[in-house]
């Protein structure tokens, strides 16, 4: 399976919404800049590993969930 910006973008936005956070709040929780989060959710930018881990930690999920390797419910995709 290869990394997809589109999948990451959709998952990031869905997980953020599920937690009831706006982009600014996620930026504050994760330490990732607001402009980076906007770019990731738009699928224009690819996060580095450090940023991806920070986002996953802030959202209480794993990189497997954000990358689409595992379904949001935790079932292998």
Secondary structure, 3 states (H helix, E strand, C coil): CCCCHHHHHHHHHHHHHHCCCCHHHHHHHHCCCHHHHHHHHHCCCCCCHHHHHHHHHHHCCCHHHHHCCECCCCCEC
